[in-house]
Amino acid sequence: MVRREEDEGSLNGKRRFVDEMGTEEREWNLDEVKLKNVKKRWLMQYFGDICIYIKQGRQQIRHQMWRKQLRNRSEEEELIERIRNNDQRAMSELYNQYAGVMTSVCFRYLSQEEDVKDVLQESFICIFTSIGKFHPQHELSLKAWIKKIVVNHSIQYLQKRKRLTFIEQYDTLENDISNEESEEINEVTDDELHKLICQLPDGYRTVLNLFIFEGYSHKQISQMLGINERTSSSQLSRAKRLLSKSITDFIRRKQ
């Protein structure tokens, strides 16, 4: 009972202390608290709305991409089915859609225009006759599947004509390329770089293309070309060294 009276006395004392504070100060403090609460609620609502807007935007973008992929896949599957049924128009559509890109792929491996035309023709014959083996569920894309066929036919074309020669040298020159030389590649256009790559020996150019542009490992390249991995690595190093020198000489001639 005594303790309870003490607690009530203490509480009453605190109340009196608060009451003794100036009315204006108390009202100001209350307004400040209200203002802080309003700001806090406004900020929470504002950022909450932004988060919701961003989330909805991301969901909408993902949904649109998903619908586009579905539509493209549906159109692609329809085109493939028509080609399987020997629809000439469908073959023409596929050729017109990918011939330009695959011509550029051929030119990375073959420097002569007539060779490119031959390989491209043989590649699309193979594509049309074997498109039944393409399964969208197991392949990355139709374009990747077509590109793989074109690359393989380009390499086979070089091998048949015994134009792929590899010197068994295992010294690595890759580290000899300076930073200045590696930065010079930014000073040439894509077309100029393509022409310089085409000037490389067939062996160097083939390994460089397979490793840099197609993303194959040295193990995969060795299996494709019938060489060992060290030879593949050495060919890549020498191709980079020679290409770097060609770029440097080309830039000096331009200046």
PyMOL commands that set and color helices and strands:
alter all, ss='L'
color gray80, all
select helices_A, chain A and resi 2-20+23-84+88-109+113-133+142-160+174-176+179-187+190-198+202-213+218-225+229-254
alter helices_A, ss='H'
color red, helices_A
deselect
rebuild
show_as cartoon
